[in-house]
Amino acid sequence: MMKKAEMQEQEFLEICSSYDYDLLTNKIEMTLKDYQRITYLVSSLGYSQYLQFLIGKYMDLAQADEEREEREHEIYLEYPEYYEDEGILEEEEKWLEEFLNQLPEKKREYFEKLIKES
């Protein structure tokens, strides 16, 4: 039987944009921003095993991302409007929207539901 992470990976590679496909298959170099966006999408879909796999595959980016999150959280404690003022949540919304918009309609409905449930 295929491991859960591999199943989730295959599912994600079938539905992601061609740009993300190239990133995830090492045709293009993964940047921190791309890593943040892709792990956000994978996590929103509830693909937790694939997320763990990506963290392992991109150790350096995962480390940098974690440090960024810790910094942002510290800022947030002093300055609760930080996420809103910086447009962080808006950006995440935009990532989801772009991801869903590039799907065929039938699939879009399924994945919208998946995201709501995750």
C-alpha positions as CSV (number, residue, x, y, z in Angstrom):
1,M,0.0,0.0,0.0
2,M,1.2,3.5,-0.8
3,K,2.2,5.6,2.1
4,K,-0.2,8.4,3.0
5,A,2.4,11.1,2.3
6,E,2.9,9.7,-1.2
7,M,-0.8,9.6,-1.9
8,Q,-1.2,13.2,-0.7
9,E,1.8,14.2,-2.7
10,Q,0.4,12.7,-5.9
11,E,-3.0,14.3,-5.3
12,F,-1.4,17.7,-4.8
13,L,0.8,17.4,-7.8
14,E,-2.2,16.5,-9.9
15,I,-4.1,19.7,-8.9
16,C,-1.4,22.3,-8.3
17,S,-0.4,24.9,-10.9
18,S,2.3,24.0,-13.4
19,Y,4.6,26.5,-11.6
20,D,4.2,24.7,-8.3
21,Y,4.6,21.4,-10.0
22,D,7.9,22.5,-11.4
23,L,9.0,23.8,-7.9
24,L,8.0,20.5,-6.2
25,T,9.7,18.4,-8.9
26,N,12.9,20.4,-8.6
27,K,12.7,22.0,-12.0
28,I,12.7,25.4,-10.4
29,E,14.5,26.5,-7.2
30,M,12.1,26.8,-4.3
31,T,12.2,30.2,-2.6
32,L,11.1,30.9,1.0
33,K,8.0,32.7,-0.3
34,D,7.0,29.7,-2.5
35,Y,7.7,27.4,0.4
36,Q,5.4,29.4,2.7
37,R,2.7,29.5,0.1
38,I,2.9,25.8,-0.8
39,T,3.0,24.6,2.8
40,Y,0.1,26.9,3.6
41,L,-1.9,25.3,0.7
42,V,-0.9,21.7,1.7
43,S,-1.8,22.4,5.3
44,S,-5.1,24.0,4.3
45,L,-6.1,20.8,2.5
46,G,-5.4,18.8,5.6
47,Y,-2.5,16.9,3.9
48,S,-0.5,16.7,7.2
49,Q,1.7,13.8,6.1
50,Y,2.8,15.5,2.9
51,L,3.4,18.7,4.9
52,Q,5.8,16.7,7.2
53,F,7.5,15.3,4.1
54,L,8.0,18.9,2.7
55,I,9.4,20.1,5.9
56,G,11.9,17.3,5.8
57,K,12.7,17.9,2.1
58,Y,13.3,21.6,2.5
59,M,15.0,21.7,5.9
60,D,16.7,25.1,5.4
61,L,13.5,26.8,4.2
62,A,11.5,25.2,7.0
63,Q,14.0,26.5,9.5
64,A,13.9,30.0,8.1
65,D,10.1,29.9,8.0
66,E,9.9,28.8,11.6
67,E,12.2,31.7,12.6
68,R,10.1,34.1,10.7
69,E,7.0,32.8,12.4
70,E,8.5,33.2,15.8
71,R,9.6,36.8,15.0
72,E,6.1,37.6,13.7
73,H,4.5,36.1,16.8
74,E,6.7,38.2,19.1
75,I,5.8,41.3,17.1
76,Y,2.1,40.3,17.3
77,L,2.2,40.0,21.1
78,E,3.4,43.6,21.3
79,Y,1.3,44.8,18.4
80,P,-1.9,42.7,17.9
81,E,-2.9,44.5,14.6
82,Y,0.4,43.3,13.0
83,Y,-1.1,40.5,10.9
84,E,-3.8,42.7,9.6
85,D,-1.6,45.8,9.0
86,E,0.9,43.7,7.2
87,G,-1.8,42.0,5.1
88,I,-0.6,38.5,6.1
89,L,-4.0,37.0,6.3
90,E,-5.1,38.7,3.1
91,E,-2.1,37.2,1.4
92,E,-3.0,33.7,2.6
93,E,-6.6,34.2,1.4
94,K,-5.2,35.2,-2.0
95,W,-3.0,32.0,-2.1
96,L,-6.1,29.9,-1.5
97,E,-8.2,31.8,-4.0
98,E,-5.5,31.5,-6.8
99,F,-5.1,27.9,-6.1
100,L,-8.9,27.2,-6.2
101,N,-9.4,29.4,-9.3
102,Q,-7.0,27.3,-11.4
103,L,-9.0,24.1,-10.7
104,P,-11.7,22.8,-13.0
105,E,-15.1,23.6,-11.5
106,K,-16.0,20.1,-10.3
107,K,-12.7,19.8,-8.5
108,R,-12.9,23.3,-7.1
109,E,-16.1,22.4,-5.3
110,Y,-14.5,19.3,-3.8
111,F,-11.4,21.1,-2.6
112,E,-13.3,24.1,-1.3
113,K,-15.2,21.7,0.9
114,L,-12.0,19.9,1.9
115,I,-10.4,23.3,3.0
116,K,-13.5,24.2,5.0
117,E,-13.4,20.9,6.8
118,S,-9.6,20.9,7.5
